[in-house]
Amino acid sequence: MTVLQGSCLCGRVRYELDGGISDITYCHCGMCQKAHGSAFGAYARVLEPETFRFVAGEELIRRYRSSADVARTFCGECGANLQFMRDGRPTFSIAVGSLDSEPETRPGAQIWTSCKAPWHEIAENIPFHEEFPVRK
């Protein structure tokens, strides 16, 4: 498997990932808009969390609890978003924009489109959901 590499805006935090990613999702909720300073946040699920490692700058990582069961990490120096972690889940997601390597997967869903920025048009070629779809 290809090693994916990523970093923050200032380059002081760097990570590697051997296990790959899946489920690239565009989240249009208000918190992701604020966290990313954009119309949506783009996240990908880390397939094998044990293969994720920081290779530089781990001491700069800061956590922000954006809701009761979600923590987001970012670089304490430049503020770049890095991870999305939901309590009680064995996996976590990374901010796709922090990748330096090109992922093999492409966006497969858009969620919380009911909250989309009024100035943004939803990409019709990517499946979208007004809320978070219930997984069975």
C-alpha positions as CSV (number, residue, x, y, z in Angstrom):
1,M,0.0,0.0,0.0
2,T,1.2,3.5,-0.8
3,V,2.2,5.7,2.2
4,L,0.1,8.9,2.3
5,Q,1.8,12.0,3.7
6,G,0.3,15.1,5.0
7,S,1.2,18.3,6.8
8,C,-0.2,21.6,8.2
9,L,0.0,25.0,6.5
10,C,3.3,26.0,8.2
11,G,4.8,22.5,7.6
12,R,5.8,22.0,11.2
13,V,3.3,19.2,11.8
14,R,3.7,16.3,9.4
15,Y,2.1,12.8,9.4
16,E,2.2,9.6,7.5
17,L,-0.5,7.0,6.9
18,D,0.1,3.4,5.7
19,G,-3.4,2.1,5.8
20,G,-5.1,4.3,3.3
21,I,-8.3,6.4,3.5
22,S,-11.9,6.0,2.3
23,D,-15.2,7.8,2.4
24,I,-14.1,11.3,1.4
25,T,-17.1,13.4,2.5
26,Y,-17.9,17.0,2.1
27,C,-19.6,18.2,5.3
28,H,-21.7,21.4,4.9
29,C,-22.6,21.8,8.6
30,G,-22.0,25.2,10.2
31,M,-19.2,23.9,12.4
32,C,-17.2,22.6,9.4
33,Q,-17.8,25.8,7.5
34,K,-16.3,27.7,10.5
35,A,-13.5,25.3,11.1
36,H,-12.4,25.3,7.5
37,G,-13.3,28.9,6.6
38,S,-15.0,27.6,3.5
39,A,-18.3,26.3,2.2
40,F,-17.7,22.8,3.6
41,G,-15.1,20.6,5.3
42,A,-13.6,17.7,3.4
43,Y,-12.7,14.7,5.5
44,A,-11.6,11.1,4.8
45,R,-11.9,8.2,7.1
46,V,-8.6,6.6,8.1
47,L,-9.0,2.9,7.4
48,E,-6.4,1.6,9.9
49,P,-5.9,4.2,12.7
50,E,-2.9,2.3,14.0
51,T,-1.0,3.1,10.8
52,F,-1.3,6.8,11.3
53,R,1.6,8.5,12.9
54,F,2.9,12.0,13.4
55,V,6.5,12.3,12.1
56,A,7.1,15.9,13.2
57,G,5.4,18.6,15.3
58,E,3.2,16.4,17.4
59,E,3.8,18.7,20.3
60,L,2.1,21.5,18.3
61,I,-1.2,19.6,18.0
62,R,-4.1,21.3,19.8
63,R,-7.6,19.9,20.3
64,Y,-10.9,21.6,20.2
65,R,-14.0,19.9,21.4
66,S,-16.6,21.2,18.9
67,S,-19.5,19.2,20.3
68,A,-20.1,16.8,23.2
69,D,-18.7,13.8,21.3
70,V,-16.4,15.4,18.7
71,A,-12.8,16.6,19.0
72,R,-11.0,18.3,16.1
73,T,-7.2,18.7,16.0
74,F,-5.3,21.5,14.4
75,C,-1.7,22.9,14.4
76,G,-1.2,25.3,17.3
77,E,1.2,27.4,15.1
78,C,-0.7,28.0,11.9
79,G,-4.3,26.7,12.8
80,A,-4.5,24.2,10.0
81,N,-7.2,21.5,10.5
82,L,-5.9,18.0,10.8
83,Q,-8.3,15.5,12.3
84,F,-12.0,14.9,13.2
85,M,-12.5,12.4,16.0
86,R,-15.8,11.2,17.3
87,D,-15.9,9.6,20.8
88,G,-16.6,5.9,20.8
89,R,-15.6,5.2,17.2
90,P,-12.5,3.1,16.5
91,T,-11.6,5.2,13.5
92,F,-11.1,8.9,12.9
93,S,-11.0,11.2,9.8
94,I,-8.4,13.5,8.4
95,A,-8.9,16.8,6.7
96,V,-8.3,16.0,3.1
97,G,-6.8,19.4,2.4
98,S,-3.9,18.5,4.8
99,L,-2.8,15.7,2.5
100,D,0.5,16.2,0.5
101,S,0.0,12.9,-1.4
102,E,-2.8,12.4,-3.9
103,P,-5.4,9.9,-2.5
104,E,-6.6,7.2,-4.7
105,T,-10.2,7.7,-3.6
106,R,-12.5,10.6,-4.6
107,P,-15.4,12.3,-2.8
108,G,-18.4,10.0,-2.4
109,A,-20.9,12.0,-0.4
110,Q,-21.9,15.4,0.8
111,I,-23.7,15.7,4.2
112,W,-25.7,18.3,6.0
113,T,-26.5,20.1,2.7
114,S,-29.5,21.5,4.5
115,C,-27.0,23.8,6.2
116,K,-25.0,24.8,3.1
117,A,-23.6,28.2,2.7
118,P,-26.2,30.3,0.7
119,W,-23.5,31.4,-1.7
120,H,-22.4,27.8,-2.6
121,E,-23.9,25.5,-5.2
122,I,-24.0,21.8,-4.3
123,A,-22.1,19.6,-6.7
124,E,-24.9,17.5,-8.2
125,N,-22.5,14.8,-9.4
126,I,-21.7,13.7,-5.8
127,P,-24.5,12.1,-3.8
128,F,-25.8,14.5,-1.1
129,H,-27.9,14.2,2.0
130,E,-29.7,17.0,3.9
131,E,-28.4,15.5,7.2
132,F,-26.1,12.8,8.2
133,P,-27.3,9.5,6.7
134,V,-28.0,6.8,9.1
135,R,-25.7,3.8,8.6
136,K,-27.1,0.3,9.1
